Amino acid sequence: MSSLRDQLSRKVYSTETGDMRKHDEDDAQRAQEAARLASLDGIVRIRRETAGRKGKGVTTLHGIPLPADELKTLMQALKKRCGSGGSLKEGIIEIQGDHRDTLRAELEKRGYTVKLAGG
């Protein structure tokens, strides 16, 4: 076990790479993203949810096997296709309104295996 002095005296800044703390955060985000992608089964699940949204319905897409930057690009294309707003939260795409059929057709056209989940 290292001493407290060793723990507190780690390198924080380098003239070659800049702030070293950002590199630690980037590595943690990459590891988290890799774990998320590894846990997916390749099936995209589409669900309509109203919980926690004051009765407003949203269509959520779970399990899309794409990295975060490509997921954001896909989300923007799907929002444009539905003519609606939406967001990306923790690897889950939320599209405002009930667009299950439209999203299913669009994702199947792009080559994904799609299942309608929930009621």
Stockholm file with secondary structure:
# STOCKHOLM 1.0

chainA/1-119         MSSLRDQLSRKVYSTETGDMRKHDEDDAQRAQEAARLASLDGIVRIRRETAGRKGKGVTTLHGIPLPADELKTLMQALKKRCGSGGSLKEGIIEIQGDHRDTLRAELEKRGYTVKLAGG
#=GR chainA/1-119 SS CCCHHHHHTCCCEETTTEEHHHHHHHHHHHHHHHHHHHTCCSEEEEEEECTTTTTCCEEEEECCCSCHHHHHHHHHHHHHHHTCCEEEETTEEEEESCCHHHHHHHHHHTTCEEEECCC
#=GC SS_cons         CCCHHHHHTCCCEETTTEEHHHHHHHHHHHHHHHHHHHTCCSEEEEEEECTTTTTCCEEEEECCCSCHHHHHHHHHHHHHHHTCCEEEETTEEEEESCCHHHHHHHHHHTTCEEEECCC
//
